[in-house]
Amino acid sequence: MTKEEKYQNLLPQIQSLVSGETDTIANMANVVAALHEAFGFWWTGFYFVKNNAQKNTEELVLGPFQGPIACTRIPFGRGVCGTAWQRAETIVVPDVHSFPGHIACSSASNSEIVVPVIRNEHVVAVLDIDSREFGTFDDTDRRYLELLTQNLNML
Ligand code: SME
């Protein structure tokens, strides 16, 4: 099965999985599990944009994920996740070691895609996927993962 066919099979399944449930955390947890299982990624998870009252600033905070333990907080503009949040656009990184400021939560990760979840023109979360292989992600991943995060009524 091609990557395209995998996404075409998976997206309707994910849609029906979350359509009967209104709880955001429960739906996000199932979304990352479905993606992680279907593709065998190294790490698949969401970070939420949250206010840090102590610092009087917003930052990314770890949400539902599958894979090894990860960094819990990421500042605006830092790493691939913080940069995708800042730019409000998807970032595909074929080799994380050459991305300036990449945050290595796991040394086993070699490529990455981060897709911002945008609601009312604001980034409210990011979907971060890491792979142990180089160059795992391309425009097909970008297209389907953007479709997924835009259409899912989970936030
Ligand atoms: N590598 C990410 C940090 C998150 S972890 O990989 C799960 C980054 O540079 O933003």
Boltz pocket constraint, residues with backbone or C-beta under 6 A from the ligand:
constraints:
  - pocket:
      binder: B
      contacts: [[A, 43], [A, 70], [A, 71], [A, 74], [A, 78], [A, 79], [A, 80], [A, 81], [A, 82], [A, 101], [A, 102], [A, 103], [A, 104], [A, 105], [A, 106], [A, 109], [A, 112], [A, 128], [A, 130]]
      max_distance: 6.0
